[in-house]
Amino acid sequence: MTELSRREFLKASATTLAATSVGLASNASAQSGLEPTKIGYIGVGSEGGMLLGKTLRIPGVKVAGICDIYPPHLTKALHDTPGARGYEDYRGLLDRKDIQAVVIATPLYLHAPMAIAAMQAGKHVLCEKMMGYTIEDAQKMARCARDTKMLLQIGHQRRYNAMYNHAYKLIQDGAIGKITAVRLMWNRNGSWRRAVPDAKYEKLLNWRMYREYSVGLMAELASHLFHVTNWYLGATPTSVVGMGGIDYWKDGRSTFDNVNVIAEYPQGVKVYFQSLTTNQYDNVYEQFMGDKGTLIIEGNNARIIREPAAEELAWGSMAHKETVGGKQAILLDADVTAKLQAKAGAEQVLKTDTAPKDDYSSELESFITCVREHKPVDGQGCGAQEGLRAAATCLLANQAMEQQKKLWYKPEMFKI
Amino acid sequence: MLHSGMSVDTMIRISRAFMGCEFELVLTGAEKAYLTDAAEEAFELVRRLEEDLSVFIPTSEIAEVNALADQHPVIVSPRVFRLLQKAAELSAETEGAFDITAGALVKLWSSAESVPNQDALDAVRATTGMQFVHLNERNNSVEFTKPGMRIDLGAIGKGFAAAEVVQVLRDARIETALVAAGTSTLYPLGFPPDADAWTVGVRNPLMNNERLTTVKIRDQAFSTSGSHERFVEIDGVRYSHIIDPMTGWPVKGLLLACALVDDPIESDALSTAFFINGLEWTRAYCQARGDVGAIIVTQEQPGDDPVVHRIGTLQDIGGA
């Protein structure tokens, strides 16, 4: 029996993109002799602050500069990052010659100007999702990365999740047959608003509520799920309709508090997306529906329910199953089902020799690896091309809701 | 004393399940929507904390430490490192009674179908103790010097979360709130609208619906540890879920131990340490510290009424 370590397995798998970073993070002795990779942070609010905490766990990385215009966020981040210098103006941070790369986690409308300035200043960029405030913004960012030869990674962290990569592989292998429809859900019950005690900071901290800074639910939530959809289908949509509204939270916001979208993909595949802020029953999932089965991913849990008429998968009898809603489901495991699927036997045993990582850590590690090893992001993870596809998909969908009409995507919208 | 000079006309009570318990917030202020937003922000913070601290979430920092720190140093985030440093301090201060490395002992007992034999307990005890945890301040790394060790922040995590929640509420300029992390830790912010302190009832561990005593709390955290709600039953015998790291056996003796001190992390840890170390140790500790109060509930013989001992800063004040 061949023992194949998880690391070797992941390296051997062309579809598992986290492979390059496995084992990189948190091993304090691993990078001790190397010159540290110096990173700057622009924006350390809730998302940027969380990413900063995870970045500080990566050996051989030094966060050398931090920028934020909201003083409490900057103070807290600097407290956690001894040796980092604080900035109120991001251009001061970009002037630092020793900083090789920046993480940008600022309001959406600032992504393009900041990322472009960073790349023009010779910094590699990991920019939070969604890529740009407009399709043109996202394209400018992608073109800047191409022209400056700097790396540009977009923060769609599902790309680095072992389960998502595993599910992708299963779909490619025909586990659910030909996909004809996709349901995407991201539902919550809450205002999505921060309690801001000082009115002068309202728009700064609640920028997601305001259309001049954000595209609301389509940018912050839908872009993740459409990123996965575009990746899994290997396609971008052709047309889109939708209805959104500010129907419940009459609190001065100007981005929709509910969105409902249907996008059509090639060969008539329909992709439904719903995001509510008033009911969390359906929570968050991606459901891919094929003529042989349905694959549902909910966070780190995924399952396949085969259609009654479909023959059993070669490895299905050995997989762990449970009954969900009266239907028998195969529970997916990025290690175990991969093994079953690979051999429909037990010639290979996967041995886990490292701890599983959360998606954000995997995303950051992959970026650092690309910076250190001068590898392109595209092919390793979510680069400019994938980021642009997700952004263009969601931006036109939002326009369709705002204009209350069906809109058609043009191929050039997705092109760098 | 209340929110930005506005009149207080709204109180909300809202709870969510985190860290294996109900986190409950009671917030007072002018606007319900504002209070709800602040509560949701606080809950989001606890959710993220749980993702970092839980031993049950495979991608948490602590799970990674448990998986790998006996092979190489594992870097943790600054927040988690500070918590581990605090845990080490509290372990030293309580002479090893509070011990986050007792995780393997806890696991052994919680999953036991029969009473573990002494050899098995001794083997696990040999890998228990903060002296085997190396915390390197230079790079925020953690390393175990004994293989197979586990840490578990269950006896300190809720207090830590309560402290972080109160900070979120302070940042939102909420001046009156009560944070309850399950039944183990209470941490108030400010004063209740109609009194100069929060009155907290301590339930009789022998009769669940009966109030045994009360405590008045101002700007301090109050934690309780006991075996009446959480225990394992083996061969018809109830064993405490709190394990004495020095012996490897579930703690016997007290019915309940409570700690009152400024920092909810400390109160959380100290109530456990008081429960393990017993009445006399707790008296001596509180006397030496001067800023800690304790309530110890004992029972002389089965069938007797519980006896309440008020100690330290709780000796003369705040009871009923």
Interface residues (C-beta under 8 A of the other chain):
Chain A: A25 S26 N27 A28 S29 A30 S46 M50 G53 K54 L56 R57 I58 P59 P72 H79 D80 T81 G190 S191 R193 R194 A195 V196 P197 D251 N300 T354 A355 P356 K357 D358 S361
Chain B: S4 A33 Y34 L35 T36 D37 A38 E40 E41 E44 R48 E51 D52 P58 T59 E61 A63 E64 A67 L68 H72 P73 V74 I75 V76 S77 P78 R79 N136 N139 N140 S141 E143 D171 A172 R173 I174
